[in-house]
Amino acid sequence: MLTLYHAPRSRSFRILWLLEELGVPYDTEMVSIHGSDGAGPIPSDYIDIHPHRKVPALVHDGVPVFETPAIALYLTDLFPQGGLGPLVGDRQRGPYLTWLAYSTGVFEPAMVERAFKTPHQPALGWASADEVEQVLTRVLEARPFFLGDRFSAVDIVLGGSLQYMMQLKIIPETPVFGAYVERLGDRPAMHRALQRDGDIEES
């Protein structure tokens, strides 16, 4: 059994979307991360699932997995029939792992620097927001998805973050990024996840 620990309108939406893409059965457990959403305090034992009491977290048969790229990799390896993650031996496996790691190791820190107008510090290990934007533009000019013609969990994890940063106006809606987000919006599973996210918030 899979259980997603989730908060509406949060970063865990990407895993909700991935689960809908995979079409596998799962449960959701609501976790309050905002303190004023009516769900009450985070249960004290949630620290055994996520040490920082954040979302997303996934529990599979009693074993917790946290951090979005790790959950995405875990799920796409667990359900290879979904075709959303190249397996070991596939020549796209390396790029797949690279972009998953890039999403939280480079993209998100760079966007946080830009959002808070913090001077970029190269010694910290990630590129500047301007450089990241240039890299993503170059990649998405050349192909429809991060792995070429093949939609993958990278387009949920990194693509979902890119989409969110555009909504916040942290990244401009250029023709390249706008066309990419439109392609993501064509995914029926994204709309199912949005519906489920809204239903969870209202319940």
Secondary structure as GFF3:
##gff-version 3
##sequence-region A 1 203
A	DSSP	beta_strand	2	6	.	.	.	ID=ss1
A	DSSP	alpha_helix	13	22	.	.	.	ID=ss2
A	DSSP	beta_strand	27	30	.	.	.	ID=ss3
A	DSSP	three_ten_helix	44	48	.	.	.	ID=ss4
A	DSSP	beta_strand	57	60	.	.	.	ID=ss5
A	DSSP	beta_strand	63	66	.	.	.	ID=ss6
A	DSSP	alpha_helix	68	78	.	.	.	ID=ss7
A	DSSP	three_ten_helix	80	82	.	.	.	ID=ss8
A	DSSP	alpha_helix	93	102	.	.	.	ID=ss9
A	DSSP	pi_helix	103	107	.	.	.	ID=ss10
A	DSSP	alpha_helix	108	115	.	.	.	ID=ss11
A	DSSP	three_ten_helix	122	124	.	.	.	ID=ss12
A	DSSP	alpha_helix	129	142	.	.	.	ID=ss13
A	DSSP	alpha_helix	153	167	.	.	.	ID=ss14
A	DSSP	alpha_helix	175	185	.	.	.	ID=ss15
A	DSSP	alpha_helix	188	202	.	.	.	ID=ss16
###
